[in-house]
Amino acid sequence: MNAFSPDINTDRFKKVMADYEAITGKSPADNNTSLEELIEQFYEINHNERGLIWFDDEFYRLLNINVYDYEFPKTQGFQHIIKGRFNILIYKLELPDEKKVQIICDFLNLQNFSIRRVNMTNKKKYSNIYKTFLQNIVVRDYYLNDMYNSKYGSHFYGADEIDKFRAKWKKPA
């Protein structure tokens, strides 16, 4: 199974928060850390977006299955691929949890399955800074273009979905 999203990789920002003290010598929870510093760190860490090439670099290399050879049902939001000995489920993270549970149960032939939330950002010591980051960042055009004009973005997402993602990040929340 593989879940994915072309949304801006804010998990990488969480890594900035976790690594910020080592990088700068300042704690991210320190009031002296500016939002601008954190945003610059976000772009530095995200410069080469690993998620965009994961299916090529990892999935294809290990399984010899090119997911881009299979037309993805964009409105359905998930796909089941069987090739050789591999039985693969790919789904969008944006699907509602109830839908994820249903497709995972069907895929694994389970009667019961639940999704449990762990590693919640709102429980981290940097949760306030992260919330401020999300409320204030206006993502740069080059970054949005790299994300949404990629092979990855256009294969799994329709133009309407990509327009919504772009709109979300072009203005503060």
DRENKE-271005 format. One record per residue: residue number from 1; y, z, x of N, C-alpha, C, O, CB in turn; residue in one letter. Coordinates in pm, whole numbers, plus 50000, padded with zeros to 5 digits. Glycine has a CB too. Example, Ala and Ser with C-alpha at 12.3 -4.5 7.8 and 13.67 -1.06 7.14 Angstrom:
<atoms>
(atom 1 (49431 50780 51319) (49550 50780 51230) (49670 50780 51320) (49668 50846 51424) (49553 50905 51131) A)
(atom 2 (49775 50708 51285) (49894 50714 51367) (50003 50787 51290) (50114 50804 51341) (49940 50572 51408) S)
</atoms>
This chain:
<atoms>
(atom 1 (49883 50000 50084) (50000 50000 50000) (50123 50000 50089) (50124 50060 50196) (50000 50121 49904) M)
(atom 2 (50225 49932 50041) (50351 49933 50113) (50464 49931 50011) (50470 49844 49925) (50361 49812 50210) N)
(atom 3 (50552 50027 50022) (50672 50030 49939) (50789 49989 50026) (50792 50019 50145) (50695 50172 49875) A)
(atom 4 (50885 49920 49967) (50995 49870 50047) (51120 49862 49963) (51115 49864 49840) (50962 49735 50107) F)
(atom 5 (51232 49851 50030) (51361 49833 49965) (51456 49765 50063) (51456 49798 50182) (51419 49968 49917) S)
(atom 6 (51537 49671 50015) (51636 49613 50105) (51768 49687 50096) (51868 49643 50152) (51656 49466 50075) P)
(atom 7 (51769 49798 50025) (51893 49871 50011) (51934 49921 50149) (51851 49930 50240) (51878 49990 49910) D)
(atom 8 (52060 49952 50166) (52109 49999 50295) (52025 50116 50340) (51999 50208 50262) (52259 50038 50287) I)
(atom 9 (51982 50114 50462) (51888 50212 50513) (51959 50342 50545) (51995 50368 50660) (51817 50158 50637) N)
(atom 10 (51979 50423 50443) (52045 50551 50466) (51951 50651 50533) (51996 50754 50581) (52096 50609 50334) T)
(atom 11 (51821 50620 50536) (51731 50706 50612) (51770 50706 50759) (51755 50807 50828) (51585 50660 50596) D)
(atom 12 (51820 50593 50806) (51866 50586 50944) (51987 50676 50963) (52006 50733 51071) (51899 50441 50982) R)
(atom 13 (52070 50689 50860) (52183 50782 50870) (52130 50924 50881) (52187 51006 50953) (52277 50768 50747) F)
(atom 14 (52023 50953 50810) (51963 51086 50822) (51917 51110 50965) (51926 51222 51016) (51845 51102 50723) K)
(atom 15 (51868 51006 51029) (51830 51018 51170) (51954 51045 51255) (51949 51124 51350) (51759 50890 51219) K)
(atom 16 (52064 50980 51221) (52190 51010 51292) (52220 51159 51279) (52257 51224 51377) (52308 50925 51235) V)
(atom 17 (52204 51211 51158) (52233 51353 51137) (52141 51439 51223) (52185 51537 51284) (52217 51390 50988) M)
(atom 18 (52015 51402 51228) (51918 51480 51304) (51944 51469 51455) (51923 51566 51529) (51776 51435 51272) A)
(atom 19 (51989 51352 51501) (52009 51329 51645) (52153 51349 51691) (52181 51347 51811) (51967 51189 51679) D)
(atom 20 (52244 51369 51598) (52386 51371 51632) (52421 51473 51740) (52499 51445 51831) (52467 51398 51508) Y)
(atom 21 (52364 51590 51730) (52396 51694 51827) (52353 51653 51968) (52425 51677 52065) (52328 51827 51789) E)
(atom 22 (52236 51591 51979) (52189 51545 52110) (52278 51433 52164) (52302 51426 52285) (52043 51496 52100) A)
(atom 23 (52327 51347 52076) (52408 51233 52118) (52548 51277 52161) (52599 51232 52264) (52419 51131 52004) I)
(atom 24 (52610 51366 52082) (52751 51399 52104) (52775 51539 52158) (52883 51569 52208) (52826 51383 51977) T)
(atom 25 (52674 51624 52149) (52695 51763 52188) (52758 51845 52077) (52787 51963 52096) (52782 51769 52311) G)
(atom 26 (52781 51783 51960) (52839 51853 51845) (52738 51856 51732) (52659 51762 51716) (52971 51787 51799) K)
(atom 27 (52740 51961 51655) (52654 51970 51537) (52714 51885 51425) (52835 51888 51405) (52637 52118 51491) S)
(atom 28 (52631 51808 51352) (52685 51729 51242) (52742 51814 51130) (52825 51768 51052) (52578 51638 51187) P)
(atom 29 (52698 51939 51122) (52752 52028 51020) (52886 52088 51061) (52951 52156 50981) (52652 52138 50990) A)
(atom 30 (52926 52064 51184) (53053 52113 51237) (53168 52043 51166) (53168 51920 51156) (53061 52092 51390) D)
(atom 31 (53264 52118 51118) (53378 52058 51048) (53462 51968 51137) (53543 51891 51087) (53466 52167 50992) N)
(atom 32 (53443 51976 51270) (53518 51891 51361) (53459 51751 51376) (53520 51664 51437) (53526 51956 51495) N)
(atom 33 (53341 51730 51320) (53278 51598 51326) (53341 51510 51219) (53336 51544 51100) (53123 51608 51307) T)
(atom 34 (53398 51400 51259) (53466 51315 51163) (53369 51221 51095) (53266 51182 51152) (53577 51236 51230) S)
(atom 35 (53402 51184 50974) (53323 51087 50900) (53320 50955 50974) (53217 50886 50976) (53380 51068 50759) L)
(atom 36 (53431 50918 51036) (53437 50793 51111) (53337 50791 51227) (53273 50690 51253) (53579 50771 51165) E)
(atom 37 (53323 50905 51296) (53225 50915 51405) (53084 50892 51353) (53004 50821 51415) (53234 51052 51474) E)
(atom 38 (53053 50951 51239) (52920 50939 51182) (52893 50797 51134) (52782 50746 51150) (52903 51037 51066) L)
(atom 39 (52993 50733 51076) (52976 50595 51031) (52952 50503 51151) (52867 50414 51144) (53101 50548 50952) I)
(atom 40 (53025 50524 51260) (53002 50444 51380) (52861 50464 51434) (52797 50368 51478) (53106 50478 51488) E)
(atom 41 (52814 50588 51432) (52676 50615 51476) (52576 50544 51385) (52474 50493 51432) (52649 50767 51476) Q)
(atom 42 (52603 50540 51255) (52517 50469 51161) (52504 50322 51201) (52393 50268 51204) (52574 50481 51017) F)
(atom 43 (52616 50257 51231) (52611 50115 51269) (52542 50094 51403) (52470 49995 51421) (52753 50058 51275) Y)
(atom 44 (52562 50186 51496) (52496 50172 51626) (52345 50181 51611) (52271 50102 51670) (52546 50278 51723) E)
(atom 45 (52298 50277 51534) (52154 50295 51514) (52096 50182 51430) (51982 50142 51453) (52127 50430 51446) I)
(atom 46 (52171 50130 51335) (52122 50027 51245) (52150 49885 51293) (52124 49790 51220) (52183 50046 51110) N)
(atom 47 (52201 49869 51414) (52241 49736 51460) (52127 49635 51449) (52148 49524 51400) (52289 49742 51603) H)
(atom 48 (52009 49671 51492) (51893 49583 51478) (51802 49645 51374) (51718 49728 51405) (51817 49563 51615) N)
(atom 49 (51819 49604 51251) (51749 49665 51138) (51600 49635 51143) (51557 49524 51113) (51808 49615 51006) E)
(atom 50 (51524 49732 51182) (51380 49720 51199) (51308 49686 51069) (51211 49610 51071) (51324 49849 51256) R)
(atom 51 (51354 49739 50959) (51287 49714 50832) (51282 49568 50792) (51189 49526 50722) (51355 49791 50725) G)
(atom 52 (51379 49490 50835) (51384 49349 50798) (51273 49267 50862) (51236 49162 50811) (51517 49291 50835) L)
(atom 53 (51222 49314 50974) (51119 49237 51045) (50983 49307 51046) (50891 49261 51113) (51164 49210 51187) I)
(atom 54 (50971 49416 50974) (50848 49494 50976) (50728 49413 50931) (50621 49421 50993) (50864 49616 50888) W)
(atom 55 (50742 49335 50825) (50628 49256 50778) (50582 49155 50882) (50463 49126 50892) (50664 49184 50648) F)
(atom 56 (50674 49101 50960) (50637 49008 51066) (50580 49080 51188) (50476 49042 51241) (50759 48925 51108) D)
(atom 57 (50649 49183 51232) (50612 49251 51356) (50489 49341 51343) (50409 49349 51436) (50726 49332 51405) D)
(atom 58 (50475 49407 51233) (50366 49503 51218) (50256 49453 51125) (50140 49443 51164) (50421 49634 51165) E)
(atom 59 (50293 49421 51004) (50196 49384 50902) (50119 49259 50943) (49996 49260 50945) (50265 49361 50768) F)
(atom 60 (50189 49152 50976) (50124 49026 51014) (50047 49042 51145) (49934 48995 51157) (50228 48915 51028) Y)
(atom 61 (50108 49107 51239) (50045 49123 51371) (49914 49199 51360) (49817 49165 51428) (50140 49195 51468) R)
(atom 62 (49909 49302 51277) (49788 49384 51266) (49685 49328 51169) (49565 49338 51194) (49826 49524 51223) L)
(atom 63 (49731 49268 51058) (49639 49224 50954) (49620 49073 50947) (49530 49024 50879) (49686 49273 50821) L)
(atom 64 (49706 49000 51017) (49706 48854 51011) (49727 48804 50867) (49668 48704 50825) (49573 48800 51068) N)
(atom 65 (49812 48875 50795) (49848 48837 50659) (49999 48822 50655) (50072 48917 50684) (49798 48941 50553) I)
(atom 66 (50045 48705 50620) (50187 48678 50609) (50227 48693 50462) (50200 48604 50381) (50223 48536 50664) N)
(atom 67 (50291 48804 50429) (50327 48828 50289) (50423 48722 50236) (50432 48701 50115) (50389 48967 50274) V)
(atom 68 (50494 48655 50326) (50588 48552 50283) (50517 48424 50237) (50581 48336 50180) (50684 48520 50397) Y)
(atom 69 (50388 48415 50261) (50309 48303 50209) (50275 48321 50062) (50227 48227 49998) (50181 48286 50290) D)
(atom 70 (50300 48439 50008) (50267 48471 49869) (50397 48490 49792) (50481 48572 49828) (50178 48600 49861) Y)
(atom 71 (50413 48414 49686) (50534 48427 49605) (50535 48565 49540) (50441 48602 49469) (50543 48315 49497) E)
(atom 72 (50641 48639 49564) (50652 48774 49510) (50713 48770 49370) (50818 48709 49351) (50737 48864 49604) F)
(atom 73 (50649 48835 49271) (50705 48840 49136) (50824 48938 49130) (50806 49057 49105) (50596 48880 49033) P)
(atom 74 (50942 48886 49154) (51062 48969 49172) (51094 49055 49051) (51133 49171 49067) (51180 48881 49202) K)
(atom 75 (51079 49003 48931) (51113 49083 48813) (51006 49188 48785) (51038 49296 48734) (51130 48993 48690) T)
(atom 76 (50881 49158 48817) (50773 49255 48800) (50787 49369 48900) (50767 49485 48866) (50636 49187 48816) Q)
(atom 77 (50822 49335 49024) (50850 49436 49125) (50732 49483 49206) (50746 49573 49289) (50910 49551 49060) G)
(atom 78 (50616 49425 49185) (50501 49462 49266) (50404 49345 49273) (50409 49252 49192) (50430 49587 49209) F)
(atom 79 (50316 49352 49374) (50223 49242 49396) (50093 49297 49454) (50093 49390 49535) (50284 49136 49490) Q)
(atom 80 (49984 49238 49412) (49853 49272 49461) (49800 49149 49535) (49787 49042 49476) (49756 49317 49345) H)
(atom 81 (49770 49165 49663) (49720 49055 49745) (49580 49093 49795) (49559 49202 49847) (49816 49024 49866) I)
(atom 82 (49488 49002 49777) (49354 49020 49833) (49331 48906 49931) (49338 48789 49895) (49243 49023 49721) I)
(atom 83 (49304 48943 50056) (49275 48842 50157) (49168 48899 50250) (49189 49000 50316) (49403 48800 50237) K)
(atom 84 (49055 48832 50253) (48945 48881 50336) (48906 49021 50293) (48882 49047 50175) (48984 48880 50484) G)
(atom 85 (48898 49108 50387) (48858 49246 50358) (48974 49335 50317) (48956 49455 50293) (48789 49306 50478) R)
(atom 86 (49095 49277 50308) (49213 49356 50278) (49254 49342 50132) (49258 49233 50076) (49328 49314 50368) F)
(atom 87 (49283 49455 50073) (49328 49466 49936) (49463 49537 49943) (49468 49656 49974) (49223 49544 49844) N)
(atom 88 (49571 49466 49915) (49706 49513 49946) (49790 49525 49820) (49789 49437 49734) (49774 49419 50046) I)
(atom 89 (49862 49634 49810) (49960 49654 49704) (50097 49666 49770) (50116 49747 49861) (49927 49780 49617) L)
(atom 90 (50190 49586 49724) (50328 49591 49772) (50416 49615 49651) (50402 49545 49550) (50370 49459 49850) I)
(atom 91 (50506 49712 49658) (50595 49737 49545) (50734 49777 49593) (50754 49822 49706) (50537 49846 49455) Y)
(atom 92 (50830 49758 49503) (50969 49792 49532) (50990 49942 49511) (50941 50000 49414) (51067 49710 49443) K)
(atom 93 (51063 50004 49602) (51095 50146 49587) (51181 50172 49464) (51182 50283 49411) (51165 50197 49711) L)
(atom 94 (51254 50071 49420) (51345 50089 49306) (51272 50102 49173) (51333 50138 49072) (51442 49974 49299) E)
(atom 95 (51144 50072 49171) (51070 50087 49046) (51076 50232 49000) (51077 50323 49083) (50922 50041 49063) L)
(atom 96 (51080 50254 48869) (51075 50393 48820) (50943 50460 48863) (50840 50395 48873) (51090 50396 48665) P)
(atom 97 (50949 50588 48887) (50830 50661 48931) (50713 50642 48835) (50599 50631 48879) (50862 50809 48945) D)
(atom 98 (50740 50638 48704) (50632 50621 48606) (50560 50488 48628) (50438 50480 48616) (50689 50628 48463) E)
(atom 99 (50636 50384 48661) (50577 50253 48688) (50497 50256 48818) (50389 50198 48826) (50686 50145 48696) K)
(atom 100 (50551 50323 48920) (50478 50336 49046) (50344 50406 49023) (50241 50362 49075) (50562 50415 49149) K)
(atom 101 (50346 50513 48947) (50222 50587 48918) (50122 50495 48849) (50004 50493 48885) (50252 50710 48829) V)
(atom 102 (50168 50418 48753) (50081 50327 48679) (50017 50223 48771) (49896 50201 48767) (50159 50257 48567) Q)
(atom 103 (50100 50158 48855) (50044 50051 48940) (49956 50106 49050) (49859 50041 49091) (50157 49968 49000) I)
(atom 104 (49988 50226 49100) (49902 50288 49202) (49769 50330 49141) (49664 50309 49201) (49973 50410 49266) I)
(atom 105 (49772 50387 49021) (49648 50423 48952) (49562 50299 48928) (49442 50302 48951) (49679 50494 48819) C)
(atom 106 (49624 50193 48881) (49549 50069 48858) (49491 50015 48989) (49375 49974 48994) (49639 49963 48792) D)
(atom 107 (49571 50015 49093) (49529 49962 49222) (49412 50040 49281) (49316 49982 49332) (49645 49963 49320) F)
(atom 108 (49420 50172 49274) (49318 50259 49334) (49209 50302 49236) (49117 50375 49271) (49383 50382 49392) L)
(atom 109 (49221 50254 49112) (49126 50289 49006) (49118 50441 48988) (49010 50499 48985) (48987 50231 49039) N)
(atom 110 (49234 50501 48975) (49245 50645 48955) (49284 50676 48811) (49351 50598 48745) (49348 50705 49052) L)
(atom 111 (49240 50790 48765) (49281 50837 48632) (49413 50913 48638) (49497 50903 48549) (49172 50925 48571) Q)
(atom 112 (49429 50989 48745) (49549 51072 48761) (49609 51052 48900) (49538 51040 48999) (49515 51222 48737) N)
(atom 113 (49737 51049 48902) (49812 51038 49028) (49952 51087 48999) (50006 51062 48891) (49812 50890 49084) F)
(atom 114 (50012 51156 49094) (50150 51199 49074) (50229 51176 49202) (50174 51177 49312) (50157 51348 49032) S)
(atom 115 (50356 51154 49184) (50447 51137 49296) (50521 51269 49313) (50579 51322 49219) (50548 51018 49274) I)
(atom 116 (50517 51320 49433) (50581 51446 49464) (50695 51421 49560) (50677 51353 49661) (50481 51547 49523) R)
(atom 117 (50811 51473 49532) (50927 51458 49619) (50923 51563 49730) (50917 51683 49704) (51059 51470 49537) R)
(atom 118 (50926 51515 49854) (50931 51603 49971) (51041 51552 50064) (51090 51440 50047) (50791 51610 50044) V)
(atom 119 (51078 51631 50159) (51181 51591 50256) (51310 51549 50186) (51368 51445 50217) (51129 51478 50344) N)
(atom 120 (51353 51629 50094) (51472 51600 50013) (51600 51629 50093) (51617 51738 50149) (51471 51682 49882) M)
(atom 121 (51687 51530 50097) (51811 51542 50174) (51898 51657 50124) (51963 51724 50204) (51888 51411 50168) T)
(atom 122 (51900 51679 49992) (51986 51785 49938) (51942 51924 49983) (52012 52022 49957) (51988 51779 49787) N)
(atom 123 (51828 51934 50048) (51780 52063 50101) (51808 52077 50251) (51780 52182 50309) (51630 52078 50075) K)
(atom 124 (51863 51975 50313) (51888 51976 50457) (52023 52041 50487) (52112 52046 50401) (51883 51833 50514) K)
(atom 125 (52038 52089 50610) (52164 52155 50647) (52281 52057 50651) (52396 52098 50643) (52150 52223 50781) K)
(atom 126 (52252 51929 50664) (52357 51827 50668) (52380 51761 50532) (52443 51656 50525) (52322 51722 50771) Y)
(atom 127 (52330 51820 50425) (52338 51756 50293) (52482 51727 50247) (52507 51624 50185) (52270 51843 50190) S)
(atom 128 (52574 51816 50277) (52713 51792 50235) (52776 51675 50310) (52848 51594 50250) (52797 51918 50258) N)
(atom 129 (52748 51664 50440) (52801 51553 50518) (52739 51422 50471) (52808 51320 50460) (52774 51574 50670) I)
(atom 130 (52611 51424 50443) (52542 51305 50395) (52600 51259 50261) (52622 51140 50239) (52390 51332 50381) Y)
(atom 131 (52625 51354 50173) (52684 51322 50043) (52823 51260 50063) (52857 51161 49996) (52694 51449 49953) K)
(atom 132 (52902 51315 50152) (53035 51261 50182) (53024 51120 50240) (53102 51032 50205) (53110 51353 50281) T)
(atom 133 (52928 51100 50328) (52903 50968 50385) (52876 50867 50274) (52939 50761 50270) (52784 50973 50484) F)
(atom 134 (52784 50899 50184) (52749 50807 50076) (52868 50779 49983) (52883 50668 49931) (52633 50863 49995) L)
(atom 135 (52951 50879 49962) (53066 50862 49874) (53177 50779 49937) (53260 50722 49866) (53121 50997 49834) Q)
(atom 136 (53180 50771 50069) (53294 50710 50135) (53268 50581 50211) (53361 50505 50237) (53352 50805 50226) N)
(atom 137 (53144 50556 50248) (53120 50437 50329) (53140 50310 50247) (53091 50299 50134) (52978 50441 50389) I)
(atom 138 (53210 50217 50305) (53219 50080 50253) (53152 49996 50360) (53205 49978 50469) (53372 50033 50223) V)
(atom 139 (53033 49945 50328) (52951 49878 50429) (53015 49745 50468) (53060 49668 50383) (52808 49856 50377) V)
(atom 140 (53016 49721 50597) (53080 49600 50652) (53005 49474 50610) (52883 49473 50594) (53085 49609 50806) R)
(atom 141 (53083 49367 50592) (53026 49239 50545) (52913 49188 50633) (52811 49143 50582) (53135 49134 50537) D)
(atom 142 (52930 49195 50765) (52826 49142 50853) (52693 49214 50829) (52587 49153 50835) (52868 49155 51001) Y)
(atom 143 (52701 49344 50803) (52579 49422 50782) (52514 49385 50649) (52393 49369 50640) (52611 49573 50786) Y)
(atom 144 (52597 49373 50544) (52543 49331 50414) (52481 49193 50423) (52374 49169 50366) (52655 49332 50307) L)
(atom 145 (52546 49102 50494) (52491 48966 50511) (52359 48969 50585) (52265 48900 50548) (52591 48877 50584) N)
(atom 146 (52352 49048 50692) (52227 49060 50767) (52114 49110 50678) (52002 49061 50684) (52244 49153 50887) D)
(atom 147 (52145 49208 50595) (52042 49267 50508) (52000 49170 50398) (51882 49142 50380) (52094 49397 50446) M)
(atom 148 (52097 49121 50325) (52066 49051 50200) (52046 48902 50215) (51992 48839 50124) (52174 49075 50103) Y)
(atom 149 (52087 48843 50326) (52059 48702 50350) (51933 48684 50433) (51897 48571 50469) (52178 48636 50420) N)
(atom 150 (51866 48791 50462) (51745 48786 50544) (51628 48727 50466) (51630 48721 50343) (51708 48926 50595) S)
(atom 151 (51528 48684 50539) (51404 48636 50478) (51346 48745 50389) (51299 48718 50278) (51301 48593 50588) K)
(atom 152 (51349 48866 50436) (51297 48982 50364) (51369 49001 50230) (51306 49012 50125) (51311 49109 50451) Y)
(atom 153 (51502 49005 50235) (51580 49029 50113) (51558 48921 50009) (51536 48951 49892) (51727 49037 50146) G)
(atom 154 (51563 48795 50051) (51551 48686 49954) (51409 48667 49904) (51389 48612 49795) (51600 48557 50016) S)
(atom 155 (51310 48710 49979) (51171 48694 49933) (51138 48791 49820) (51071 48755 49724) (51075 48715 50050) H)
(atom 156 (51186 48915 49832) (51146 49019 49739) (51247 49046 49627) (51213 49109 49527) (51122 49144 49813) F)
(atom 157 (51370 48998 49642) (51475 49031 49547) (51546 48907 49498) (51571 48813 49574) (51575 49127 49609) Y)
(atom 158 (51579 48908 49368) (51654 48799 49309) (51803 48814 49335) (51850 48919 49379) (51628 48791 49160) G)
(atom 159 (51877 48707 49307) (52022 48705 49332) (52094 48816 49256) (52186 48878 49309) (52081 48569 49294) A)
(atom 160 (52054 48843 49132) (52120 48949 49054) (52099 49086 49118) (52192 49167 49124) (52066 48950 48910) D)
(atom 161 (51978 49111 49165) (51950 49240 49230) (52032 49254 49358) (52090 49359 49385) (51800 49253 49261) E)
(atom 162 (52036 49148 49436) (52111 49152 49562) (52260 49171 49534) (52327 49245 49606) (52088 49023 49643) I)
(atom 163 (52312 49106 49431) (52452 49125 49393) (52481 49271 49359) (52586 49323 49394) (52489 49035 49275) D)
(atom 164 (52388 49336 49291) (52405 49479 49256) (52403 49566 49381) (52482 49659 49394) (52294 49525 49158) K)
(atom 165 (52312 49535 49474) (52309 49611 49599) (52440 49594 49675) (52498 49691 49724) (52190 49565 49687) F)
(atom 166 (52487 49469 49684) (52614 49443 49754) (52729 49520 49691) (52808 49583 49760) (52645 49292 49755) R)
(atom 167 (52738 49515 49559) (52846 49584 49487) (52842 49735 49511) (52945 49800 49523) (52838 49553 49337) A)
(atom 168 (52723 49787 49516) (52706 49933 49539) (52769 49974 49672) (52832 50080 49681) (52556 49971 49538) K)
(atom 169 (52753 49891 49775) (52796 49931 49909) (52932 49877 49949) (52985 49916 50053) (52696 49887 50009) W)
(atom 170 (52990 49788 49869) (53122 49734 49902) (53236 49828 49864) (53348 49812 49912) (53142 49601 49832) K)
(atom 171 (53208 49924 49782) (53312 50020 49744) (53253 50161 49746) (53132 50178 49728) (53371 49986 49602) K)
(atom 172 (53337 50260 49767) (53286 50398 49768) (53226 50431 49632) (53273 50385 49528) (53398 50499 49803) P)
(atom 173 (53120 50514 49636) (53049 50555 49513) (53138 50639 49423) (53095 50682 49316) (52923 50634 49547) A)
</atoms>
